[in-house]
Amino acid sequence: MTHAGPKVMEGAEGTNQPIQEHREPLLKTKLFIPPVRSKRVARSGLISRMNNSLDKTLILVSAPAGFGKTTLLAEWVAQVGLPVAWLSLDAGDNDPNRFLGYVIAALNVALASGDTPICATAQSMLQSVQPLPIQTVLVAFINDLTSISEPFALVLDDYQFITGPSVNEALTFILEYLPPHVHLVIASRVENIIICCHIFGLVFCIIEYG
């Protein structure tokens, strides 16, 4: 029985150099929508405001730590009547390639049907042996989104962990060219709200409480 070896390519000196593909595994629990707790504070007013804001480019949910932003979003997801892709962010997601890879994975969990992947072009670019400029990948990502016919929402929870400029710039580009059938919802702590408002200077709705 034979085993395939590593990929090879012609090196600068004409020698065959092995190329090892190092792809960081995705932590699938970051893509799980949290269950709605049976014992919770009802926030029907906030949920109504979110539903009434789906005509905006972005819904930004802001509250201090411990005020139940994730619970509010989970409750909203349970009744919104749209497919929802969910991503719980952490400090490691400040790399734009990792961030976009997780976003694409979340979209596939929510929207993929059968063997047809979502955002296949952008995904293949992210997995390219030769890294491509992030702007090129973002254009492919937006083009991939236009091929999705049904409306859906993308939730980015815990955005306060995004502190570097690269992901903020990437998300600003995405927001600027986001297809109208895509609804973006971002949850962040209240101390990050001014930063978010400055970065995402677009048409959006702020749901602030606490």
Contacts in CASP RR format, 6 or more apart in sequence:
PFRMAT RR
TARGET T0000
AUTHOR 0000-0000-0000
METHOD contacts of the structure
MODEL  1
MTHAGPKVMEGAEGTNQPIQEHREPLLKTKLFIPPVRSKRVARSGLISRM
NNSLDKTLILVSAPAGFGKTTLLAEWVAQVGLPVAWLSLDAGDNDPNRFL
GYVIAALNVALASGDTPICATAQSMLQSVQPLPIQTVLVAFINDLTSISE
PFALVLDDYQFITGPSVNEALTFILEYLPPHVHLVIASRVENIIICCHIF
GLVFCIIEYG
6 18 0 8 1.000
6 19 0 8 1.000
6 20 0 8 1.000
7 18 0 8 1.000
7 19 0 8 1.000
7 21 0 8 1.000
7 129 0 8 1.000
8 16 0 8 1.000
8 17 0 8 1.000
8 18 0 8 1.000
8 19 0 8 1.000
9 16 0 8 1.000
9 17 0 8 1.000
9 19 0 8 1.000
10 16 0 8 1.000
10 17 0 8 1.000
11 17 0 8 1.000
19 129 0 8 1.000
21 127 0 8 1.000
21 129 0 8 1.000
23 127 0 8 1.000
24 98 0 8 1.000
26 101 0 8 1.000
26 102 0 8 1.000
26 105 0 8 1.000
29 88 0 8 1.000
30 87 0 8 1.000
30 88 0 8 1.000
30 89 0 8 1.000
30 90 0 8 1.000
30 102 0 8 1.000
31 85 0 8 1.000
31 86 0 8 1.000
31 87 0 8 1.000
31 88 0 8 1.000
31 102 0 8 1.000
31 105 0 8 1.000
31 106 0 8 1.000
31 109 0 8 1.000
32 86 0 8 1.000
32 88 0 8 1.000
33 74 0 8 1.000
33 77 0 8 1.000
33 84 0 8 1.000
33 86 0 8 1.000
33 155 0 8 1.000
34 70 0 8 1.000
34 71 0 8 1.000
34 73 0 8 1.000
34 74 0 8 1.000
35 74 0 8 1.000
36 71 0 8 1.000
36 74 0 8 1.000
36 75 0 8 1.000
36 78 0 8 1.000
37 71 0 8 1.000
40 71 0 8 1.000
40 75 0 8 1.000
43 72 0 8 1.000
43 75 0 8 1.000
43 209 0 8 1.000
46 72 0 8 1.000
46 207 0 8 1.000
46 209 0 8 1.000
47 72 0 8 1.000
47 75 0 8 1.000
47 76 0 8 1.000
47 79 0 8 1.000
49 205 0 8 1.000
49 207 0 8 1.000
50 59 0 8 1.000
50 61 0 8 1.000
50 76 0 8 1.000
50 80 0 8 1.000
50 185 0 8 1.000
50 205 0 8 1.000
50 207 0 8 1.000
51 76 0 8 1.000
51 80 0 8 1.000
53 59 0 8 1.000
53 205 0 8 1.000
53 207 0 8 1.000
54 183 0 8 1.000
56 203 0 8 1.000
56 204 0 8 1.000
56 205 0 8 1.000
57 175 0 8 1.000
57 178 0 8 1.000
57 184 0 8 1.000
57 202 0 8 1.000
57 203 0 8 1.000
57 204 0 8 1.000
58 175 0 8 1.000
58 184 0 8 1.000
58 185 0 8 1.000
58 186 0 8 1.000
58 200 0 8 1.000
58 202 0 8 1.000
58 203 0 8 1.000
58 204 0 8 1.000
58 205 0 8 1.000
59 183 0 8 1.000
59 184 0 8 1.000
59 185 0 8 1.000
59 186 0 8 1.000
59 204 0 8 1.000
59 205 0 8 1.000
59 207 0 8 1.000
60 185 0 8 1.000
60 186 0 8 1.000
60 187 0 8 1.000
60 188 0 8 1.000
60 193 0 8 1.000
60 196 0 8 1.000
60 197 0 8 1.000
60 200 0 8 1.000
60 204 0 8 1.000
60 205 0 8 1.000
60 206 0 8 1.000
60 207 0 8 1.000
61 69 0 8 1.000
61 72 0 8 1.000
61 73 0 8 1.000
61 185 0 8 1.000
61 186 0 8 1.000
61 187 0 8 1.000
61 188 0 8 1.000
61 207 0 8 1.000
61 208 0 8 1.000
62 69 0 8 1.000
62 187 0 8 1.000
62 188 0 8 1.000
62 189 0 8 1.000
62 190 0 8 1.000
62 192 0 8 1.000
62 193 0 8 1.000
62 196 0 8 1.000
62 206 0 8 1.000
62 207 0 8 1.000
62 208 0 8 1.000
62 209 0 8 1.000
63 69 0 8 1.000
63 189 0 8 1.000
63 190 0 8 1.000
63 208 0 8 1.000
63 209 0 8 1.000
63 210 0 8 1.000
64 189 0 8 1.000
64 190 0 8 1.000
64 191 0 8 1.000
64 210 0 8 1.000
65 189 0 8 1.000
67 209 0 8 1.000
67 210 0 8 1.000
69 157 0 8 1.000
69 187 0 8 1.000
69 188 0 8 1.000
69 189 0 8 1.000
70 88 0 8 1.000
70 157 0 8 1.000
70 158 0 8 1.000
70 187 0 8 1.000
72 187 0 8 1.000
73 155 0 8 1.000
73 157 0 8 1.000
73 185 0 8 1.000
73 187 0 8 1.000
76 185 0 8 1.000
77 84 0 8 1.000
77 86 0 8 1.000
77 153 0 8 1.000
77 155 0 8 1.000
80 153 0 8 1.000
82 151 0 8 1.000
82 152 0 8 1.000
82 153 0 8 1.000
82 183 0 8 1.000
83 110 0 8 1.000
83 111 0 8 1.000
83 150 0 8 1.000
83 152 0 8 1.000
83 153 0 8 1.000
84 110 0 8 1.000
84 152 0 8 1.000
84 153 0 8 1.000
84 154 0 8 1.000
84 155 0 8 1.000
85 103 0 8 1.000
85 106 0 8 1.000
85 107 0 8 1.000
85 109 0 8 1.000
85 110 0 8 1.000
85 111 0 8 1.000
85 152 0 8 1.000
85 153 0 8 1.000
85 154 0 8 1.000
85 155 0 8 1.000
86 106 0 8 1.000
86 109 0 8 1.000
86 110 0 8 1.000
86 155 0 8 1.000
86 157 0 8 1.000
87 102 0 8 1.000
87 103 0 8 1.000
87 106 0 8 1.000
87 154 0 8 1.000
87 155 0 8 1.000
87 156 0 8 1.000
87 157 0 8 1.000
88 157 0 8 1.000
88 158 0 8 1.000
89 99 0 8 1.000
89 156 0 8 1.000
89 157 0 8 1.000
89 158 0 8 1.000
89 159 0 8 1.000
89 161 0 8 1.000
89 162 0 8 1.000
90 158 0 8 1.000
90 161 0 8 1.000
91 161 0 8 1.000
91 163 0 8 1.000
92 98 0 8 1.000
92 161 0 8 1.000
93 99 0 8 1.000
93 102 0 8 1.000
93 161 0 8 1.000
93 162 0 8 1.000
93 167 0 8 1.000
94 161 0 8 1.000
94 162 0 8 1.000
94 163 0 8 1.000
94 164 0 8 1.000
94 166 0 8 1.000
94 167 0 8 1.000
95 166 0 8 1.000
95 167 0 8 1.000
96 134 0 8 1.000
96 166 0 8 1.000
96 167 0 8 1.000
96 169 0 8 1.000
96 170 0 8 1.000
97 126 0 8 1.000
97 131 0 8 1.000
97 134 0 8 1.000
97 137 0 8 1.000
99 162 0 8 1.000
99 167 0 8 1.000
99 170 0 8 1.000
100 122 0 8 1.000
100 126 0 8 1.000
100 134 0 8 1.000
100 137 0 8 1.000
100 138 0 8 1.000
100 141 0 8 1.000
100 170 0 8 1.000
101 123 0 8 1.000
101 126 0 8 1.000
103 154 0 8 1.000
103 156 0 8 1.000
104 118 0 8 1.000
104 119 0 8 1.000
104 122 0 8 1.000
104 123 0 8 1.000
104 126 0 8 1.000
104 141 0 8 1.000
106 154 0 8 1.000
107 118 0 8 1.000
107 119 0 8 1.000
107 152 0 8 1.000
107 154 0 8 1.000
108 117 0 8 1.000
108 118 0 8 1.000
108 119 0 8 1.000
110 152 0 8 1.000
111 118 0 8 1.000
111 148 0 8 1.000
111 150 0 8 1.000
111 152 0 8 1.000
112 118 0 8 1.000
117 123 0 8 1.000
118 144 0 8 1.000
118 148 0 8 1.000
119 141 0 8 1.000
119 144 0 8 1.000
119 145 0 8 1.000
120 144 0 8 1.000
121 140 0 8 1.000
121 143 0 8 1.000
121 144 0 8 1.000
122 137 0 8 1.000
122 138 0 8 1.000
122 140 0 8 1.000
122 141 0 8 1.000
122 144 0 8 1.000
125 132 0 8 1.000
125 136 0 8 1.000
125 137 0 8 1.000
125 140 0 8 1.000
126 137 0 8 1.000
134 166 0 8 1.000
134 170 0 8 1.000
135 173 0 8 1.000
138 170 0 8 1.000
138 173 0 8 1.000
138 174 0 8 1.000
141 174 0 8 1.000
142 174 0 8 1.000
142 177 0 8 1.000
142 178 0 8 1.000
142 179 0 8 1.000
145 178 0 8 1.000
145 179 0 8 1.000
145 182 0 8 1.000
146 179 0 8 1.000
148 179 0 8 1.000
148 181 0 8 1.000
148 182 0 8 1.000
149 181 0 8 1.000
150 181 0 8 1.000
151 181 0 8 1.000
151 182 0 8 1.000
151 183 0 8 1.000
152 181 0 8 1.000
152 182 0 8 1.000
152 183 0 8 1.000
153 182 0 8 1.000
153 183 0 8 1.000
153 184 0 8 1.000
153 185 0 8 1.000
154 182 0 8 1.000
154 183 0 8 1.000
154 184 0 8 1.000
154 185 0 8 1.000
155 185 0 8 1.000
155 186 0 8 1.000
155 187 0 8 1.000
156 184 0 8 1.000
156 185 0 8 1.000
156 186 0 8 1.000
156 187 0 8 1.000
157 187 0 8 1.000
158 187 0 8 1.000
158 188 0 8 1.000
159 186 0 8 1.000
159 187 0 8 1.000
159 188 0 8 1.000
159 192 0 8 1.000
159 196 0 8 1.000
160 188 0 8 1.000
160 189 0 8 1.000
160 191 0 8 1.000
160 192 0 8 1.000
162 168 0 8 1.000
168 199 0 8 1.000
171 199 0 8 1.000
171 200 0 8 1.000
172 199 0 8 1.000
172 200 0 8 1.000
174 184 0 8 1.000
175 184 0 8 1.000
175 200 0 8 1.000
175 202 0 8 1.000
176 202 0 8 1.000
178 184 0 8 1.000
186 196 0 8 1.000
188 196 0 8 1.000
190 208 0 8 1.000
190 210 0 8 1.000
193 206 0 8 1.000
193 208 0 8 1.000
197 206 0 8 1.000
END
